[in-house]
Amino acid sequence: MVNIFLGILIFGYAGWMLLRFVQKSKKGACASCPTNSSCSRKVCNEIDEEREAH
């Protein structure tokens, strides 16, 4: 019984982490970065401008 619970817990956590990874990767490198609001990288700003243009 405990083995089943641990298995569900481990696979559930792995699935949740995989889902988070996919969601963050869809946003792109700069959008999913925790320091995005204070980022001064010119590359990130250019990528955002290109997305808005399309």
C-alpha positions in Angstrom: 0.0 0.0 0.0 2.8 2.4 0.9 4.6 1.5 -2.3 1.6 2.5 -4.4 1.3 5.8 -2.6 5.0 6.6 -3.0 4.8 5.6 -6.7 1.9 7.9 -7.3 3.6 10.7 -5.4 6.8 10.4 -7.4 5.2 10.1 -10.8 2.8 12.9 -10.0 5.6 15.2 -9.0 7.6 14.3 -12.1 4.5 15.0 -14.3 4.0 18.3 -12.7 7.6 19.3 -13.2 7.5 18.3 -16.8 4.3 20.4 -17.3 6.0 23.4 -15.7 9.1 22.9 -18.0 6.9 22.8 -21.1 5.0 25.9 -20.1 8.1 27.9 -19.4 9.8 26.8 -22.6 6.8 28.0 -24.6 7.3 31.5 -23.1 10.9 31.7 -24.3 14.1 32.4 -22.5 13.5 36.0 -21.4 9.8 35.7 -20.6 10.3 32.8 -18.2 13.4 34.3 -16.5 12.8 35.3 -12.9 14.8 38.5 -13.4 12.8 39.6 -16.5 11.5 42.8 -14.9 15.0 44.1 -14.1 16.8 42.6 -17.1 18.8 45.0 -19.2 19.7 42.5 -22.0 19.2 44.1 -25.3 18.4 40.7 -26.9 15.3 40.2 -24.7 13.9 43.6 -25.7 14.5 42.9 -29.4 12.7 39.6 -29.2 9.7 41.2 -27.5 9.5 43.9 -30.1 9.6 41.3 -32.9 6.7 39.3 -31.3 4.6 42.5 -30.9 5.2 43.4 -34.6 3.9 40.0 -35.8 
